[in-house]
């Protein structure tokens, strides 16, 4: 497929690399920020423009890979005609694209994508279209990018986006505040990294609900009390510890 990428951030960059790696052709990069568009376009060795330009007329698909909150900012003047237009957002309805084309839908990568990491991770795609024929077309295209593709509507995609924030962003925040605790208490956070990896790997084949360990699930009040005393000088982390302990003890 010949593809125009609108966007120049993490998702746009990783999606561009994935497309090329799977034999598709990125024709053009468009972005609100012309300097960022230039950087990605130079990597892809293609033309670029800001949103005052127009998508390359030779494109088969236009992929809008921008932040959810700026989804339609500056896009309404684009002449997409009969092109298939897809957005990559988890929490935005496909219907926002209706003003741009008669053929539109969603190609949502359910993964944390970072442009500084040049190794592309496994990416499940959630897809949807404004008609059965469009959805089938998107599905066939998505299957060239990943073996894991599911048809999911706006509501289901929003639910999975919510779940993704909890398991990824919230978990990473726990790592961050724990790292801060270790630094302040002069203990080595790096010693916890094998535990982090092992815990994540265990859920590949088993439900997390069956893998819970630790003092909360054992209702080990003495150990919990010791931990809370250690955390007395870290009120934010102590509150988080108490709330999660309560959630484990009282599911």
Secondary structure, DSSP 4 states (H G I P E B T S, - for coil): -EEEEE--SHHHHHHHHHHHHTT-EEEEEE-SSHHHHHHHHHHHT-EEE-TTS---TT-SEEEE---GGGTTTTTTT---TT-EEEE--SSS-GGGGTTT-SEEEEEEEES---TT--SPPP-EEEEEESSHHHHHHHHHHHTTT-S-EEE--HHHHHHHHHHHIIIIIIHHHHHHHHHHHHHHTT--GGGGHHHHHHHHHHTTTS-GGG---SHHHHT-HHHHHHHHHHGGG-HHHHHHHHHHHHHHHT-
